[in-house]
Amino acid sequence: MRELSVSRLKGSGIEVGAGANPMPIPLHCQIKYVDIFDVSQLQEHRYDGQESLDILRPDIVAMLGKLDPIAPESLDFVVACHVIEHTRDPIAAIADAWDKIKRGGSLVLVVPEISRTFDKHRALTELDHLIGDFKESDPERMRDMQHFQEFYAKAFVTPAESYVATWKEKWAEDFPIHYHTWTHQSFMEMIDWMMSESLLPGLQEAWSRPPLPADEGCIEFWVVLRKEE
C-alpha cells in the first residue's frame, strides 16, 4: 500500500521525517529528505530497533507545518509517513505543505489508525478540536499541555509516582509526541472541512484507503491529495 500510494509520483519533491524508514519513492523521482533534527540528533533520538547506519542524512532541517526553506509551488510532491500526528496544528501543516506543491503535484500522507497503535486507549481527536488548533491562538500552549497529560497517562503509560514530572518535562522540551489521533473516517472528515474552507485550492483528487482489515499488523491508512494540472 505504501508503494501504491506513491506510485504516481513524478518530478522532484521531499519526504518529511523519513528517519531510518523512507517511503518507496519511484526511482525516476528526485527527492530530498527533510527532518526536524539534523543527522546527529536523529542518531541520538533513534527508536528501538533502528540501526545507526540506516538513518538518512536530512538535506533540509525543517518540519511539517514550517517548511519555510522551501519556496511556494516549487515541488512536485510532498510525502510524510507517520508525521502528521506529531504536529500541533495538522490543518495548518497540511495547508502549508499544499502551498509548496506545483500544479499537478501530490501530497502523500501515511497516518496511524488510533485503534491499531499505542494510542488505542486515548480519545479520538474531534474535528472541533482540530479547527480550534487552527483558528485559536495558544501562546502559552495550554492546548498542548492537555495532549501531553493524556499521552503519558494512556499511550506511553507512566508510573503514578513519576507521571506529573514526566509529562511536564516532555511538555517543557516540546518533545514530539502524538498530539492527535484519527480513524480513517475522522481524518477524511478533516480533509472535507479543509476543502469546504478553501484551504486546499486546486484539489483535483482525494484518494484514500483505510487500514487493511485482514492484516492485524497494518496500523496505518493512506491519503493522496492531487492538484489539478
RAGI-V161140 format. One record per pair of residues at least 12 apart in sequence whose ideal C-beta (glycine too) atoms are under 8 Angstrom apart, sorted by the first residue. I is the first residue (numbers start at 1). GAP is how many residues later the second one is. D is the distance in whole Angstrom. If there is no record, write none. Layout:
I/GAP/D, I/GAP/D
This chain:
1/208/7, 1/211/7, 1/217/8, 1/221/6, 2/21/6, 2/22/6, 2/79/7, 2/108/7, 2/220/7, 3/21/5, 4/218/8, 5/103/5, 5/105/7, 5/217/4, 5/218/8, 5/219/6, 6/17/6, 6/18/6, 6/19/6, 6/20/7, 6/71/8, 6/73/6, 6/102/6, 7/19/7, 8/98/7, 8/216/8, 8/218/8, 9/16/6, 9/17/6, 9/20/5, 9/67/7, 9/68/5, 9/70/8, 9/97/6, 9/99/7, 10/16/8, 10/18/7, 10/19/6, 10/66/6, 10/67/8, 11/18/7, 11/19/7, 11/64/8, 11/65/3, 11/66/7, 11/91/8, 11/94/7, 12/17/7, 12/18/4, 12/19/7, 12/20/8, 12/63/7, 12/64/6, 13/16/7, 13/17/8, 13/18/6, 13/19/8, 13/62/5, 13/63/5, 13/64/3, 13/65/6, 13/66/7, 13/92/7, 14/17/7, 14/18/5, 14/19/7, 14/20/5, 14/46/7, 14/53/8, 14/56/7, 14/61/6, 14/63/8, 14/64/6, 14/65/7, 15/16/6, 15/17/8, 15/18/6, 15/19/7, 15/63/8, 15/64/4, 15/65/7, 15/66/7, 16/18/5, 16/19/7, 16/46/8, 16/47/7, 16/48/5, 16/51/8, 16/62/7, 16/63/7, 16/64/4, 16/67/5, 16/81/8, 17/17/7, 17/18/6, 17/19/7, 17/47/7, 17/63/6, 17/64/7, 17/65/7, 17/66/4, 17/69/8, 18/15/5, 18/17/7, 18/38/5, 18/63/7, 19/16/7, 19/23/7, 19/27/7, 19/28/8, 19/31/7, 19/36/7, 19/37/7, 20/26/7, 20/27/8, 20/30/4, 20/31/7, 20/34/4, 20/35/5, 20/36/7, 21/29/8, 21/33/8, 21/60/8, 22/34/6, 23/56/5, 23/58/5, 23/85/7, 23/87/7, 25/54/7, 29/47/8, 29/48/7, 32/27/4, 32/28/6, 33/23/5, 33/24/7, 33/25/5, 33/26/5, 33/27/7, 34/24/6, 34/25/7, 34/26/5, 34/27/8, 34/28/5, 34/29/8, 34/33/7, 35/21/8, 35/23/4, 35/25/8, 35/26/7, 35/27/8, 35/28/8, 36/25/7, 36/26/7, 36/27/4, 36/140/7, 37/21/7, 37/24/7, 38/20/6, 38/23/6, 39/16/6, 39/17/8, 39/18/4, 39/19/7, 42/13/5, 42/14/8, 42/16/7, 43/12/6, 63/24/8, 64/16/5, 64/19/5, 64/20/7, 64/22/8, 64/23/6, 64/29/5, 64/32/8, 64/33/6, 65/22/5, 65/23/8, 65/24/6, 65/27/6, 65/28/3, 65/31/5, 65/32/8, 66/30/7, 67/29/6, 67/30/7, 67/33/6, 70/30/5, 71/29/7, 72/27/5, 72/28/6, 73/26/7, 73/27/7, 73/28/7, 73/29/5, 73/30/8, 74/26/6, 74/28/7, 75/25/5, 75/26/5, 75/27/6, 75/30/6, 76/25/7, 76/26/6, 76/28/7, 76/29/5, 76/30/8, 77/24/7, 77/28/5, 77/29/5, 77/30/7, 77/31/7, 78/19/5, 78/22/6, 78/23/6, 78/27/8, 78/28/8, 78/29/5, 78/30/7, 79/28/8, 79/29/4, 80/17/7, 80/28/7, 80/29/6, 80/30/7, 81/28/8, 81/29/4, 82/28/6, 82/29/7, 82/30/6, 82/138/7, 83/26/8, 84/25/6, 84/27/6, 84/96/8, 85/26/7, 85/27/6, 85/93/5, 85/94/7, 85/95/6, 85/96/7, 85/97/8, 86/90/5, 86/91/7, 86/92/7, 86/93/7, 87/92/7, 87/93/8, 88/45/6, 88/55/8, 88/56/6, 88/91/6, 89/44/5, 89/45/6, 90/40/6, 90/43/7, 90/89/8, 90/90/6, 90/100/7, 91/39/6, 91/40/7, 91/42/7, 91/43/4, 91/99/7, 91/102/8, 91/103/6, 91/108/7, 92/41/8, 92/42/6, 94/13/7, 94/15/8, 94/97/8, 94/100/7, 94/105/8, 94/106/8, 95/99/7, 95/104/5, 95/105/7, 98/101/8, 98/102/6, 98/103/8, 98/127/7, 98/129/8, 101/126/6, 102/125/7, 103/99/7, 103/124/5, 103/125/7, 103/126/6, 104/122/8, 104/123/6, 104/124/7, 104/125/5, 105/121/7, 105/122/5, 106/118/6, 106/119/7, 106/120/5, 106/121/7, 107/117/7, 107/118/5, 107/119/8, 108/114/8, 108/115/7, 108/116/5, 109/113/8, 109/114/4, 109/115/8, 109/116/8, 110/110/5, 110/111/8, 110/112/6, 110/113/8, 111/71/6, 111/73/8, 111/76/6, 111/109/6, 111/110/6, 111/111/8, 111/112/7, 112/66/7, 112/70/8, 112/107/6, 112/108/5, 113/69/7, 113/70/6, 113/71/7, 113/97/8, 113/98/5, 113/106/6, 113/107/6, 113/108/6, 114/67/4, 114/68/6, 114/69/6, 115/68/7, 116/95/6, 116/102/7, 116/103/4, 116/104/8, 117/61/8, 117/102/5, 118/37/5, 118/38/7, 119/35/8, 119/36/5, 119/59/6, 119/62/5, 121/33/4, 121/34/7, 122/28/6, 122/29/7, 122/32/5, 122/33/6, 122/59/5, 123/27/7, 123/58/7, 124/57/6, 124/58/7, 124/59/7, 124/62/6, 125/55/4, 125/56/5, 125/57/7, 125/61/7, 126/60/8, 127/59/7, 127/62/6, 127/63/6, 127/66/6, 130/50/7, 130/60/6, 131/62/7, 141/30/7, 144/27/7, 144/35/7, 145/26/6, 147/30/7, 147/32/5, 147/33/8, 148/19/5, 148/20/8, 148/22/6, 148/23/4, 148/29/6, 149/18/5, 151/16/7, 151/26/5, 151/27/6, 152/14/5, 152/15/4, 152/18/7, 153/14/8, 155/22/8, 155/23/7, 156/21/8, 184/24/7, 184/25/8, 184/26/4, 184/27/7, 184/37/4, 185/25/8, 187/21/8, 187/34/7, 187/36/7, 188/18/8, 188/20/6, 188/35/7, 191/15/6, 191/32/7, 191/34/7, 200/25/7, 202/25/5, 202/26/5, 203/22/6, 203/23/7, 203/24/7, 203/25/7, 204/22/5, 204/23/6, 204/24/4, 204/25/8, 205/19/8, 205/20/7, 205/21/4, 206/17/7, 206/18/8, 206/19/5, 206/20/8, 207/16/7, 207/17/5, 207/18/8, 207/19/7, 208/13/7, 208/14/6, 208/15/4, 208/16/7, 209/12/6, 209/13/5
